[in-house]
Amino acid sequence: MPKTQTITDIHDGCEVDSLFLLEQIDIRKKKDDGRYLFATLADRTGRISCKIWGLPAQSADEIEALGRSLQQGEVYRIRGFAKVFNGECEININDGILDLAAPAVIPASEKGEYVYSPVDIKETAIAIQNLAGTIGNGQLKLVVSLALMDAGGFYEKPAAKKRHHNYRGGLAEHTLETATIAVAMACAKKSYRIDRDILIAGALLHDIGKALCFEEKGIGYAARPEYDLIGHIPLGITFLTRFKDYLDDATYLHLLHIVQSHHGEYGEVMPRTSEAWAVHLADLASSTLREVADDIAPLEPGEGKWRGEKSGKAVYRI
């Protein structure tokens, strides 16, 4: 069937019957100990949550089996109805569960219709490369260039499964934001005496491990087991060991420290240098503002929440 609706067409009370990309699928418990599926659907216009309840006669085991059969990164016919729940519009599927038996075959020329990405990936890549090009230390500049190239798909991958910058190109966008904010802090006060070269290198590589956490799956990207079982910081540190011989010991250690400590008080190692603190604060600013913006986007003017779904912060739309 052709795609007849986009996510921006969906509103409270409308019927839904169209093709959407399945980005995420989770099996969840109901209050009566039954099961339902919670999915995230996407197309080029945005994302929407979808609850798949199943038919009354279906058991919890059958719902779980359906959940395991659905493939992230594939396009499915979604047939249900839209409803506003907790201030956000979502799709509910009951009878339409039968349309989820097999993914739709999408011609290569139409795949872009199902990929949500608010990022100009080429523009972001050029900006990152230009910023890396301003690093004065030739060896450090080389390490940054090689690392971004060797990480594989760095500019295309998301920065997270569910939180900030969780869309195609999100990792590069977040990286550029972090580096730009960090440099702005360094320029705001010269007496901070921040080493601009190591600051930029650390900011551009602080999340390099996330490039190793995602892989292409169908049209989209899915998290590898390493995302949860190891974490992007240990992966990033391990990845950077291949470049040890390119740098002197002090510079190499400082670079690893910035990567290791960029989660600040939420990580195992606290920042101990001005550059590490700047990258941590810039990373926090980029991620928080993205989450807050995502929480505000679906609100109506004059509407607020004490706790946004992504940010966990109080949000309000003017």
N, C-alpha and C positions, 0 to 999 in steps of 0.2 A: 504494500500500500504506500502511497506517497505521504510525505510529511505535510499535515494540514494545519497543525497548531505549533506555535512556539511557546516557550515558557512565559514570555511576557504577555501572551494572549490569555493566560489562565487567571481566573479570578474566583472569588467566593461563590459557590453554588453552580458553577458551570460544569458541563460534561466534558470529559477529556477522552480523546480517542486519536492518538497520533504516535509517531515514533520518537523515542528519546534514548539518549545514551545512558547506560547504567554505569555510574561512577563508583558507587559503594553499595554494599549490601550486608546487613547484619541481621542475625536471628535474635529476637528478643522475647522475653516472657510476658504473658498477659497476667492480669490479676487472678484469673481462674486457673493458673498454671498451664494455660495453653501457650501457643506460640504465634507470633506474627513476624513479618519481615519489615525492616526499616531500610529504605533505599534512598540514595541521592541520585536524582536524574539531572541530565544536562542537555543543553543544545547551545548554539552559538550566542543565544540571548541571555543565558543565565543558568541558574540551578534551582531545583525545588525538591523538597522532601516528599517521600512517597511511602505510605503504610500499606502493606499487602496483608489483608486479614485472612484471605482464603474463604472457601465455602464452608457452611456450617457443618457439613458431614466430614470435613477433612480433620484428621487428627494432628496432634503436635508433631508426631514423627513425619507425617506427610508434608507439613509446612516446612520443617527443617530440611527435608529432602529437596523440596523445591528451592529453598535458599541456597543449598550447596550446588544445585544444578545451574543456577544463574551465573553468568560470566561477566565479570567486570570488564569494561571496555567494549562491550557489544551493545548493539542497538536493539531495543525491543518495542513491540507495540504495547502501549500503555492505555488501558481502557478503564476509566473510573469516574470519580467526581471530585471536584475541588471543594475544600472547606478550610475556613480560617480557624486555627487552633493556637492558643497562646499568642495571638497577634500576628501569626504568620500563615500564609496560604500553603496548603499541602494537598497532595493527591491521595485519595483513599481508593483502594481496589478490592472489590469483592468478586463479582461475576467475571470481571476482566482478567482474573488470574489465569484463565484458560488461554489467553493470548500470549502468555509468557513461556510457552512450551519450547520455542526455538528462537534464536536471534534472527533479525532481519538481515538480508544481504544488501549491503550498501555499496553502490558504485564508488570507485576511488574519487571521482569528480565531485561527489556529494558529501564526502566525509567531513569536510570543514563545517557543514551545517550542524554538526553534533559536538563540536569542540568549543567549550567555553574558555576563553582567555581574553581578559581585558588588557593584555600586554602587547605592545609592538615588540616582538622578540628580536627582530633584526636591529631595531633602534637601540634596545637595551644592550645587546651584545656589543655594538659599536661604542656605546658610552662606557661600558666596562673596560673594553680594550683601550680606549683613549685614556681613561683614568690610570690604568696599569702602565701605560706608556709614559706617564709623568714620574714614575719611580726612578730616582737618580742612581740608585745602586744597581748596576748592570746585572749582577748575579741574582739579586732578589727579583728584579723584573723578569728575568728568564724563568725563575722558579714559578712565579705567578702564571706566566704565559703557558708553561708546560703543564702545570697542574690543572688549569682550566680546560686545556685541550685533552689531557689524558683521562680526565674524570668521565668523559663520555656522555654526551647529551646534556651537559650542564645548562645550557641556555634554554632548553626545552622543558626541563623537568619542574614539577611543583616543589614547593618548600615544605609541604606538610600534607598529611592525610585529611585533616579536618579543620585545622586552626588557620593561622595566617598564611596568605599567599598560596592557598591550596589549589592552584590551577596551572595549566600549561604555561611555562615561562615565569612562574611565580618565584622560583629559586633565584633566578638571575635578577628579577626585579627587586626582591628583598635584599640581595647582595649589593646591588647598586645603591639602594636607599641607605643601607647601613654604612657603606663607604662614604657616601656623600654627606651624611649627617656627621660622621666621625671627623671628616676633613673640615667641615664647617665649625665644629667645636674647637679643633686645633687652631683654626684661623681666628677664632673669636678672641683669643687671649694668647699673645705671643709668650707671656711669662710662664705658660704651662710647659714650655720647652719640649714639645712633643716631636719625636722623630717621625716626620711625615712619611718616609719610605716604608718603615716597618708598620706604621699605622695603616696605610693603604693596603699593603700586602696582607696583613692580618685580617682586615675587614673583608677583602675580596675572597679570602680563603676560609673565613670563620665557619662557614657551613658547607665546605667542600664535601664532607662526608655524606650530606644529604643526596648528592648526585649518585652515590653508590647505594642508596636506599630505595630507589625507584627504578622500575623497568617498564618498557612499553607492553601494554596488554590490549590487544585489539586496537581501537581508535585512541584510547586513553593511556594513562599511566596507573600502575598499581604498586603499592608498597611491597618490597621484598621482606622476608622474615627478619632480616637484619635490622629493619627499622625499629622493631619492638624488642628483639632479643639482644641486640648489641648497642644500638644507638648511634646517632650520626657523629658524635664527638669522638668516641674511640675509633670509629671507621676513618674519620678525617685524620686523626693523629697517625694511625697506621699507614694510611695512604701517603702522607707527607714524608714518611721515612725514606721513600725512594729518592728524595731530593736532598738528603742530608749532606752529601759530598759536594753539593753546589755552593754551600754557604759556610762561613766560618761558624765555629761552635756557638758563640754568643748570639749571633743573629738567628741561627737555626733554633736555639733554645727559646729565644724570645718569641719567634713566630709560633712555635708549638704552645707556648704559654698563652698567647692570645686566643688561639683556637680552643685550648683546653678550658679556659676560664670565662668564655664569653657568656655563659649562663649566670655569672655572678653568684649570688647567694643560693641560687637554685641548682648549682653544679657542685662537683666534687672539689674543685679548686677555685678559690677566690682570685679575682684580678689583683695583681700586685704592682703593676707599672701603670704610668699615665696612659700609655697606648692601649693596654689591655682594658683599663677602665673605660676609655673612650669607645672602644669597639663594643664592650658590653652595653653601655648606655645607648649607643646608636642602634644596636640590635634590638634592644628593648623598645626604643622609640618606634622603630619601623614596624615591629610585630604588633605592638599595642595599638598604634594608629590604624593599621590595616584591620585589625579585629573590631575596633570601635566603629570604623567606617562601614564594615560589613553588617554590624548590629544595627546601625542607624538607617541603612539603606531601605529596609522594608517598612519602616515606621511612617506613619502619616504625620504631617506638620502638627505640632502641638502634642505629639504622643511621645511617651518616654517609658523606660524600663529601669527598675532598680538593678537589674543584673542581666547584661547582654549575654546571649547564648555563647558567643565565641570569646569575647573579652572578659566576661565576668564583672565588667564595670557598669556603673550607672550611665545610661545613655539617654539622649533626648534629641528629637529632631525639631529644629527651629522652623 
